[in-house]
Each structure stands twice: as C-alpha cells, then as structure tokens.
Amino acid sequence: MLSDTHSHLDETILKYVHQADEVWHAGDIGDLKVTDAIKAIKPLRGVYGNIDDDKARMEFPLNNRFFCEGVEVWITHIGGYPGKYNQAIRSEIEKNPPKLFICGHSHILKVQFDKKLNLLHMNPGACGIYGFHQVRTMLRFEIDGEKIQGLEIIEIGKK
C-alpha cells in the first residue's frame, strides 16, 4: 500500500509492486503514468487526492469501499485518524465503520487501532519525493480471511 507519490515512481517502489498480489494507492497520485505503470504489473485499487486533476478524478473515486476476503476496507485520501476523523466522513465512519480504514495526505506513517469503532487505521506515509517527510515509506500486509496480519513498514529511503 502506498500514498502520496506526487508523480514519482522508481525501481524500488516497483520492486515492491512486483511482490504484491494487489496494490492500493491512497491518493495524491499526481501523473497517471504512476498508476498506469502499477496497473501494468498488478491489480490496483485507489482513490484520488487533493492534488489530483480531473483525469485522476475520472479514473479513481474519492472513497473506495470494498471487501478483500472477509475484511471490509475503506480507502480515502483525507480521512484523519482515530479520535480526529475528517469532518466529511466522521458520521459515516461512526455509523458504519469498516474493519480497515486507510488514508494518506499527512505524509506521516501511522498504524493505530480504534478501540471505539473496532477498526484498524493505516496511513502508509508518503513514497514520493515531494513534501515535508524525510523518509519515503510504504506498508505491506496480508489479509487472510478476516485477519489482517504480517504488517511490514517499508522504508524506501531518504527523499
């Protein structure tokens, strides 16, 4: 899983794309060449982010809710985190929480369990070279039935 590529894609990112069964992009794609290159290798699910143009907004939704095996997943770009969810999604996430909630935007890698809503929140940080983050990051994990397991933080390196 990755986010905030801001038009950047390199061989290190592609190495991890090749190892995945499916890739999820949590927005701020930038140039669609990024997602086109990923889709040429593996299935891709994604959302558009605040920097994305109309082409990205026509190809990807703002919110992407789906099931992966027995886990309901919700990906959005600006989602906030437990206790501080984005106002635009707060009532929906409280009424109908997924098991796994993924967002990007902050460029800060964060994995946190929301005890109140009984969901796992993940933000993969940013793997692009633009923004205030110092280390480019991604997340990798497995879904097996209803279990989310084997979570790995991937540090791609300094930007």
C-alpha positions as CSV (number, residue, x, y, z in Angstrom):
1,M,0.0,0.0,0.0
2,L,1.3,3.4,-0.9
3,S,0.2,7.0,-0.9
4,D,1.4,10.5,-1.9
5,T,3.5,9.6,-4.9
6,H,3.1,13.1,-6.3
7,S,4.0,11.8,-9.8
8,H,7.1,9.9,-8.5
9,L,7.7,6.2,-9.3
10,D,11.0,4.5,-9.1
11,E,12.5,1.0,-9.3
12,T,12.4,0.5,-5.6
13,I,8.7,1.1,-5.5
14,L,8.2,-1.1,-8.5
15,K,10.2,-3.9,-6.8
16,Y,7.5,-4.0,-4.0
17,V,4.7,-3.7,-6.6
18,H,6.0,-6.9,-8.2
19,Q,6.0,-8.7,-4.9
20,A,2.3,-7.8,-4.1
21,D,-0.9,-9.6,-5.0
22,E,-2.7,-6.3,-5.3
23,V,-1.6,-2.6,-4.8
24,W,-3.7,0.0,-3.0
25,H,-3.0,3.7,-3.6
26,A,-4.4,6.2,-1.0
27,G,-4.3,9.3,-3.2
28,D,-2.2,12.2,-4.4
29,I,-1.2,10.2,-7.4
30,G,0.0,13.1,-9.5
31,D,0.7,12.0,-13.0
32,L,-1.5,9.0,-14.0
33,K,1.7,7.4,-15.5
34,V,2.3,6.3,-11.9
35,T,-0.9,4.3,-11.7
36,D,-0.7,3.1,-15.3
37,A,2.7,1.6,-14.6
38,I,1.4,-0.1,-11.5
39,K,-1.7,-1.4,-13.3
40,A,0.5,-2.9,-16.0
41,I,2.1,-5.1,-13.3
42,K,-0.6,-5.8,-10.6
43,P,-4.3,-5.1,-9.9
44,L,-4.7,-1.6,-8.4
45,R,-7.3,0.0,-6.2
46,G,-7.0,3.6,-5.4
47,V,-8.6,7.0,-4.7
48,Y,-7.8,10.5,-5.9
49,G,-6.2,13.0,-3.6
50,N,-6.4,16.8,-3.2
51,I,-3.5,17.4,-5.7
52,D,-5.0,15.2,-8.4
53,D,-6.5,16.6,-11.6
54,D,-9.8,15.8,-13.4
55,K,-8.2,12.8,-15.2
56,A,-7.4,11.1,-11.9
57,R,-10.8,12.1,-10.5
58,M,-12.5,10.5,-13.5
59,E,-10.5,7.3,-13.0
60,F,-10.5,6.9,-9.2
61,P,-13.2,7.7,-6.6
62,L,-12.9,9.9,-3.6
63,N,-13.8,7.0,-1.4
64,N,-13.3,3.3,-2.2
65,R,-15.1,0.8,0.0
66,F,-14.8,-2.9,-0.8
67,F,-14.2,-6.3,0.7
68,C,-10.9,-8.1,0.5
69,E,-11.7,-11.6,1.5
70,G,-13.5,-11.2,4.9
71,V,-12.3,-7.7,5.6
72,E,-14.2,-4.6,4.7
73,V,-11.8,-1.9,3.6
74,W,-12.4,1.9,3.2
75,I,-9.7,3.9,1.4
76,T,-9.9,7.7,1.2
77,H,-7.2,10.4,0.9
78,I,-8.0,12.8,3.6
79,G,-9.5,10.7,6.4
80,G,-7.9,11.7,9.6
81,Y,-7.2,9.2,12.3
82,P,-8.9,7.7,15.4
83,G,-10.3,10.5,17.5
84,K,-9.8,13.0,14.7
85,Y,-11.5,11.8,11.7
86,N,-12.2,14.2,8.8
87,Q,-15.5,16.0,9.3
88,A,-16.6,14.9,5.8
89,I,-16.5,11.2,6.7
90,R,-17.0,11.3,10.5
91,S,-20.7,10.5,10.7
92,E,-20.4,7.7,8.1
93,I,-17.4,6.0,9.7
94,E,-19.1,6.2,13.1
95,K,-22.4,4.7,11.8
96,N,-20.8,2.1,9.5
97,P,-17.1,1.5,10.3
98,P,-15.0,-0.8,8.1
99,K,-12.6,-3.2,9.6
100,L,-9.7,-1.5,7.9
101,F,-9.6,2.3,7.3
102,I,-6.8,3.6,5.0
103,C,-5.9,7.2,4.2
104,G,-2.9,9.2,3.1
105,H,-2.5,13.0,2.9
106,S,-0.5,13.6,6.1
107,H,2.8,12.1,4.8
108,I,3.1,10.6,8.3
109,L,3.2,6.8,8.5
110,K,0.7,5.7,11.2
111,V,-1.0,2.5,12.2
112,Q,-3.4,2.7,15.0
113,F,-6.3,0.6,16.3
114,D,-9.5,2.5,17.1
115,K,-11.0,0.7,20.1
116,K,-14.2,2.8,20.0
117,L,-15.0,1.8,16.4
118,N,-13.2,-1.5,16.4
119,L,-11.2,-0.8,13.2
120,L,-7.6,-0.7,12.2
121,H,-6.4,2.7,10.8
122,M,-3.4,2.7,8.4
123,N,-1.6,5.6,6.7
124,P,1.4,4.4,4.6
125,G,3.1,7.8,4.8
126,A,4.5,9.1,1.5
127,C,6.6,7.3,-1.1
128,G,7.0,10.3,-3.3
129,I,9.9,12.8,-3.2
130,Y,7.7,15.9,-2.6
131,G,6.5,17.1,0.8
132,F,8.0,17.6,4.3
133,H,8.6,13.9,5.1
134,Q,12.2,12.8,5.4
135,V,11.9,9.1,4.7
136,R,9.8,7.6,2.0
137,T,7.6,4.8,3.3
138,M,5.0,2.2,2.2
139,L,3.1,-0.6,4.1
140,R,2.8,-4.3,3.2
141,F,0.4,-6.7,4.9
142,E,-1.7,-9.8,4.3
143,I,-5.4,-10.4,4.5
144,D,-6.3,-14.0,5.3
145,G,-10.0,-14.5,5.7
146,E,-11.0,-12.0,8.4
147,K,-7.4,-11.5,9.6
148,I,-5.0,-8.6,8.8
149,Q,-1.5,-9.9,9.5
150,G,2.1,-9.7,8.7
151,L,2.3,-5.9,8.7
152,E,5.6,-4.6,7.5
153,I,6.8,-1.0,7.3
154,I,8.9,-0.5,4.1
155,E,11.4,2.3,4.3
156,I,12.3,3.2,0.7
157,G,15.0,5.6,1.8
158,K,15.5,9.4,2.2
159,K,13.9,11.6,-0.4
